Amino acid sequence: MEKEKPPVLGLIQRGGQVILHMLPNVRQATIKPIITQTVAPGTLINTDEYDIYARLPAWGYGHKTVCHAHGEYARDEDGDGFCEVHVNTIEGFWSLLRSWLRPHRGISQDKLPLYLGFFQFVHNARRRGKALLGALVGGLVG
């Protein structure tokens, strides 16, 4: 287990905030409380085809998927030329996170939540520009 990559759930609003959680396992019972405490009921959630998300409609959410296994990465459902259904926002975020973590190879699983928390904070504070330092200090003091 120590050498394995632990599962991390990422929720991101397009153009908005991201929330990261390192998970003990990949089960619906594990992700349900995180989603229901974070995402407003009735929200449309886009995911890939992984079956862990199959119960989202039963939990009160709209749910659309793209099927990476069939080469689908985005879908234009109404024919207006804009692909409404995609998971590119979170995929782009994962790419940034992996690039940031790469120089820190060998992060222990007990320290990974600290790295994830820091990266989440910086991502969510990015629109503050030069006020990042103030937000960081405020987060530490407040």
C-alpha positions in Angstrom: 0.0 0.0 0.0 2.8 2.4 0.8 4.1 2.4 -2.8 0.6 2.7 -4.3 -1.0 5.9 -5.3 -3.9 6.6 -3.0 -7.2 7.6 -4.5 -8.0 11.3 -4.6 -11.5 12.7 -5.3 -11.5 16.1 -7.0 -14.6 18.2 -7.4 -14.3 21.4 -9.5 -16.8 24.0 -10.6 -16.1 25.3 -14.1 -14.3 28.6 -13.6 -14.6 28.2 -9.8 -13.2 26.4 -6.8 -11.7 23.0 -6.4 -12.1 20.6 -3.5 -9.7 17.6 -3.0 -10.1 14.6 -0.7 -7.7 11.7 -0.3 -9.8 8.6 0.0 -9.3 5.5 2.0 -11.0 3.5 -0.8 -13.0 4.0 -4.0 -16.6 3.2 -3.0 -19.9 5.0 -3.4 -20.3 5.0 0.4 -17.0 6.9 0.6 -17.7 9.6 -2.0 -21.4 10.2 -1.2 -20.9 12.3 2.0 -18.2 14.4 0.3 -20.4 15.1 -2.6 -23.6 15.8 -0.7 -21.8 18.1 1.7 -20.0 20.0 -1.1 -22.4 20.1 -4.1 -25.9 21.7 -4.0 -28.7 19.2 -4.7 -30.0 19.3 -8.3 -26.6 20.3 -9.7 -25.6 18.8 -13.0 -22.4 16.8 -12.5 -20.2 15.6 -15.4 -18.0 12.6 -14.9 -16.3 10.0 -16.9 -17.9 6.5 -17.3 -16.4 5.1 -14.0 -19.3 3.2 -12.3 -18.6 4.8 -8.9 -20.7 7.8 -10.1 -23.7 5.7 -11.2 -25.8 6.6 -8.1 -25.5 10.4 -8.5 -29.1 10.7 -9.9 -30.4 8.7 -6.9 -28.6 11.1 -4.6 -30.4 14.1 -6.2 -28.0 15.3 -8.9 -28.2 15.6 -12.6 -25.5 13.4 -14.2 -23.9 13.3 -17.6 -20.9 11.2 -18.7 -18.3 11.1 -21.4 -17.0 7.7 -22.3 -13.2 7.8 -22.5 -13.1 4.1 -23.4 -14.9 4.9 -26.6 -12.7 7.9 -27.5 -15.3 10.4 -26.3 -13.8 13.4 -24.4 -16.5 16.1 -25.0 -20.0 16.1 -26.4 -22.1 18.9 -28.0 -25.6 17.8 -27.0 -27.7 20.7 -28.5 -25.8 21.2 -31.8 -24.6 24.8 -31.0 -20.9 23.9 -31.6 -20.2 24.2 -27.8 -19.4 20.9 -26.0 -21.4 21.1 -22.8 -20.5 17.6 -21.5 -16.9 17.1 -20.6 -14.5 16.6 -17.7 -11.7 18.7 -19.2 -11.7 21.1 -16.3 -10.8 18.5 -13.7 -8.5 16.7 -16.2 -6.6 20.0 -16.7 -6.4 20.5 -12.9 -5.0 16.9 -12.5 -2.3 17.8 -15.0 -1.3 20.9 -13.1 -1.3 19.0 -9.8 0.9 16.2 -11.2 3.4 18.7 -12.7 3.6 20.5 -9.3 4.0 17.2 -7.4 6.6 15.7 -9.8 9.7 17.4 -8.3 8.6 16.3 -4.8 8.7 12.6 -5.8 8.3 10.2 -3.0 5.7 12.1 -1.0 4.5 9.8 1.8 0.9 9.1 2.0 0.6 10.7 5.5 2.0 14.0 4.1 0.0 13.9 0.8 -3.1 15.6 2.3 -0.9 18.5 3.3 0.4 18.9 -0.3 -3.2 18.5 -1.7 -4.5 21.1 0.8 -1.8 23.6 -0.1 -2.3 23.1 -3.9 -6.1 23.4 -3.4 -5.7 26.6 -1.5 -3.4 28.2 -4.1 -5.7 27.1 -6.9 -8.7 28.6 -5.2 -6.9 31.8 -4.3 -5.4 32.3 -7.8 -7.8 35.1 -8.7 -6.6 37.2 -5.8 -3.3 37.8 -7.6 -0.9 39.7 -5.4 -3.3 39.2 -2.5 -2.3 35.5 -2.3 0.2 36.2 0.5 -2.4 38.0 2.5 -4.9 35.2 1.9 -2.3 32.6 3.0 -1.5 34.5 6.2 -5.2 35.1 6.8 -5.8 31.4 6.4 -3.1 30.5 8.8 -4.0 33.1 11.5 -7.8 32.9 11.1 
